[in-house]
Amino acid sequence: MAGKVSLWRWLVCLGWYLGVLNDLQAQSRPGQFEFRHIQEEHGLSSNTITSFHQDQDGFLWIGTIDGLNRYDGHHFVVFKSNRKDSTSLLHNTIYDLCEDQNGNIWASTEVGISQYNKATGRFHNIRFVNGRRLGWCTNVLCDRQGDVWFTSYYAGLFRYVVRTGQIQFFPFNPADTPQTISSRISLQSLIEDPDHKGLWVGDKKQGLQYFDSSRGRFGQPPAKHPQLETYKQHYVTALTLDDHRLIFGDATDERVVVYDLKQQQLVKAFPLISKKDRDPFDLPTIFADRKHNLWISSSSYLMFFAEASTYRVTEFFHDEASPSSVAGSLFFAAWQHPDGPVWLGTVNGISHTNLERSFYTTHNLAQQFPALSDHYGITSFSEDPDGSWWLGTSRQDLLHYHPETGRLETYRLPNQTAHSIGGIFAHEGLLYMGMETGLTTFNPQTKQFATVPFPDPLRADLPKIGHIVKRRDQLWLTGASKQVWCYTIPTRQWHRYAIISSSEDPKFRVRLSLVDQRGDLWLEIYPEGFFRFSQKTGQFIRDQRPMDDEYSLTLTSFNQDKRGNFWLSSIGQGLIRYNPYQKQYTYWNESDGLNSARIWAAMPDQRGNIWTAAYNKFSVYSPNDDSFFNFFIPFNQASPEYVNYLFPLRNGHILAAMKTYVLEFAPEKLSRTPVSKSSNVLINAVETGDTTHLIHRGVRHIRVSADAKDFTVYFATLVSAENAIIRYKYQLEGFDASPKITSQTYAVYNKMPGGDYLFTVRGVTPDGTETVVRSLTVHIDSYVYESKWFWACIGLILLGLLLGFMWYRSDQTNQLHQLQVQATRLERDKTEIQYQNLINHLNPHFLFNSLTSLNSLIMANPREASKFLRKLSIIYRYILQNKDKELVTLGDELTFVQNYIDLQQARFGTDLQITVDVSPDCLTQLIVPVTIQNLLENAIKHNTMDEESPLRIRIYTVNNALVVANNLQKKVFVETSNKQGLASLRSLYHYLSRRAIDITETDTHFMVSVPLL
């Protein structure tokens, strides 16, 4: 009997203990880990992450088992090994990363050490030290003095002296060599002492050891730590620092050890116990965040979270069914973003969560009520005075949820149908629920439901209820009818009010209703627009014309902000604002920055910003600067079978219903999200054609060739998920007239003219705060024909050609004028010569002499007289025929002159002796008509001749000229000479030839040389 009593007491005590434990769990509700993920689909080279390091420029370097990644918050630059390129990454499997004081990135790999030089973009690789192959290098550390330390699992500890390039080997035992060393320094087992020039090393064989860097040997640390002596022979892994606390995993005693180096005392040594009944040790990773919480990973695929100060351990898991759980069941690396999020490098990508500043809290009610997954889930909401939530579902289930404790109570409505609970309203201790068929009440005290009776005379006219709203102590029901039903709660009476409308549209229906800040009731009616209830007339009066059908047919929610503006959402058309004072509509869609135009709900918060929900895509619109803050929730991504609802909470938060999930948004956290140092924009790369220029602190200038006129600048901010939707303001100074604001992380420029440009970019947070400006000078080469100096030369050449052309035209005009003058003079001289010739031949002396000679011939020799007369006739005929010709051939001229010579010789006989000696080659050349006759006439006229002193005239050609020469026997007096014959002839030839008539007179001879033309 005593045994039975004892057993009974034990069971009672156990039941009491479990009850208390459950109560405590319900009251404390353990902190939730809601992760977001970055994986291969986002650009990672591999999902298995091994290391993180943020460099001096702000980029995050990520080591994986298949390549090294540089990440700017949006774009990945991947480095991989290439056997054909000795300057590429040594091996694709990376285990640890660090950055030296020169900005070079060091990586420990499967087969050695790689150093990446940002300035050259090349890797320097170390495979061997003193002839020993390094093999698996587990750690790399860049110390405060500027040197680089690394460990090989099989070869021990090494130091690379950056200043000299020398590599030094440090064994645990001075007698060891790289070939004989037996240490096994595993992953995350090398850290720098925070106060002294030394290192802490964890070794599987040698345990926890201290290395004195200044003395170059293993030994005792400067300060005494007797409690750490125990761990020298233990299996020690996963060393990390939390300020002055040294933390590591002790696989020998199966404890996580926390030791304060400054206080020289052990703080805590605690075990890890898994619900999966696995041995957690050994530990590859321990990470201490800035709140001193510990994130612990086990090689047994277990993960733990130890709270700061108490080190109370909570196990967390990867859940395939939950997209917000950690991505993998093991992580090898961790890093904390300056904004607070902790990034875990798992075997299935990066998972990050922010326990410090998440602006929303998630409640997955389906974990406690799986039936909620059926149909559309949560459809209505009411906040209880005690802070708990009443939730209606699409299956007429009423849920009572306590967000602080996570406790959920469910109540099933009697006579359940497929109709949703469209609204829940509390009044004097009762809950009123509106459904398509009427009203139902619920008493939270008695847990009883009751149907609100509806008068039989009105029931026949009651349509399917589409919307319900509470105005003071009245419930207003609307639907596809021109009647509105009002239920007054205190009197339990129903009233019916008419909608004054002439519409005959069969689709007529009241889509939405709203009670504004003044207590007036508004309806949004298709196809009529807005109607307002008139208290005086007891009717609904039209206030504003309707929107276009594409908007009116798709409206989903109706709310009012503090300024009195109405905000409506549209499934397909976006966000709509209606100003009831100005009677004006304003529209926003995806082209304006909205995350999605398929909005199910829109709700203003107390700060005046408008929250919109489109499945798992959310936007926050800021009317102050007309901007959108966009983000998405990683739930229900593959299930569109639900409708979003937004509800206001008394604390200023907004509750969002997403089928089985309820999210509580805290707008104040979003609006006060600060801009951290890491939020500065990183200019990642400039892409020109097939060439990508990586940008880092040492790159201030990029040169683009003339052949690559198109280029793209990639930029982003390495911000946490809570700040992920940051906008960018960028400008290419010298090309863009003004800055451009966008959510895109790149800027494209096409067909750019050559020259120098300055690209500037900064981030803009949702509250309008701007980050530091980042800039990059871009020089675009120009073809010769595109340069300014080229076009300046072209301009000068064109100006010269224009001036030359003007000068040429002016010169041509002058020459033309001169030619006209010359032609006039030539015509005049020609006329004078012809006139002179005519005079010479028609003057009385010539005619008298000729007739006298003819008369004497007629008497003495009639036949000769006839010839003489015929030749005289030929002479005058030739003169008359060629009076209009400028030139004749020398042969024709000589034929003509021979007649003249015959007449003169018939007259003078042997007193006149004329000889002709002209080269046959010159007979076709040209001469002015009657030139020879004039010269002969001139010689006969000005010289004497007699039998003793005959006049000898010689006609011959020499040097392309015709010469008429005679012996000089000047007359004392010449009766018919006007002294102008030779002068006119010279003037005429001056215009016809560049060669002038040459007149030579000696004491014995007179010669005239006429150029042949």
Sequence and secondary structure as in RCSB ss.txt:
>XXXX:A:sequence
MAGKVSLWRWLVCLGWYLGVLNDLQAQSRPGQFEFRHIQEEHGLSSNTITSFHQDQDGFLWIGTIDGLNRYDGHH
FVVFKSNRKDSTSLLHNTIYDLCEDQNGNIWASTEVGISQYNKATGRFHNIRFVNGRRLGWCTNVLCDRQGDVWF
TSYYAGLFRYVVRTGQIQFFPFNPADTPQTISSRISLQSLIEDPDHKGLWVGDKKQGLQYFDSSRGRFGQPPAKH
PQLETYKQHYVTALTLDDHRLIFGDATDERVVVYDLKQQQLVKAFPLISKKDRDPFDLPTIFADRKHNLWISSSS
YLMFFAEASTYRVTEFFHDEASPSSVAGSLFFAAWQHPDGPVWLGTVNGISHTNLERSFYTTHNLAQQFPALSDH
YGITSFSEDPDGSWWLGTSRQDLLHYHPETGRLETYRLPNQTAHSIGGIFAHEGLLYMGMETGLTTFNPQTKQFA
TVPFPDPLRADLPKIGHIVKRRDQLWLTGASKQVWCYTIPTRQWHRYAIISSSEDPKFRVRLSLVDQRGDLWLEI
YPEGFFRFSQKTGQFIRDQRPMDDEYSLTLTSFNQDKRGNFWLSSIGQGLIRYNPYQKQYTYWNESDGLNSARIW
AAMPDQRGNIWTAAYNKFSVYSPNDDSFFNFFIPFNQASPEYVNYLFPLRNGHILAAMKTYVLEFAPEKLSRTPV
SKSSNVLINAVETGDTTHLIHRGVRHIRVSADAKDFTVYFATLVSAENAIIRYKYQLEGFDASPKITSQTYAVYN
KMPGGDYLFTVRGVTPDGTETVVRSLTVHIDSYVYESKWFWACIGLILLGLLLGFMWYRSDQTNQLHQLQVQATR
LERDKTEIQYQNLINHLNPHFLFNSLTSLNSLIMANPREASKFLRKLSIIYRYILQNKDKELVTLGDELTFVQNY
IDLQQARFGTDLQITVDVSPDCLTQLIVPVTIQNLLENAIKHNTMDEESPLRIRIYTVNNALVVANNLQKKVFVE
TSNKQGLASLRSLYHYLSRRAIDITETDTHFMVSVPLL
>XXXX:A:secstr
 HHHHHHHHHHHHHHHHHHHHHHHHHHH       EEE GGGT S S EEEEEE TTS EEEEETTEEEEE SS 
EEEE   TT TTS S S EEEEEE TTS EEEEESSSEEEEETTTTEEEEE EETTEE   EEEEEE TTS EEE
EETTTEEEEEETTTTEEEEE SSTT  TTT    EEEEEEEE SSSSEEEEEETTTEEEEEETTTTEEE  SS  
GGGGGGGGS EEEEEEETTEEEEEETTTTEEEEEETTTTEEEEEE    TT     S SEEEE TT  EEEEETT
TEEEEE TTT  EEEE   TT TTS SSS EEEEEE TTS EEEEETTEEEEE SS  SEEEEEGGGT GGGGST
T EEEEEE TTS EEEEETTSEEEEEETTTTEEEEEE TT  S    EEEEETTEEEEEETTEEEEEETTTTEEE
E    HHHHTT   EEEEEEETTEEEEEESSSEEEEEETTTTEEEEEEB      TT EEEEEEE TTS EEEEE
ETTEEEEEETTTTEEEEEE    HHHHTTEEEEEE TTS EEEEEBTTEEEEEETTTTEEEEE GGGT S SB S
EEEE TTS EEEEETTEEEEEETTTTEEEEEE SSSTT   S  EEEE TTS EEEEETTEEEEE HHHHHT   
 GGGSEEEEEEEETTEEEE  TT  EEEE TT   EEEEEEE   GGG   EEEEEEETT SS EEES SEEEE 
S  SEEEEEEEEEE TTS B   EEEEEEE   GGGSHHHHHHHHHHHHHHHHHHHHHHHHHHHHHHHHHHHHHH
HHHHHHHHHHHHHHHHHSHHHHHHHHHHHHHHHHH HHHHHHHHHHHHHHHHHHHHTTT S EEHHHHHHHHHHH
HHHHHHHHGGGEEEEEE  GGGTTSEE TTHHHHHHHHHHHHB   SSS EEEEEEEETTEEEEEEE  B S  S
S  S HHHHHHHHHHHH SS  EEEE SSEEEEEEE  
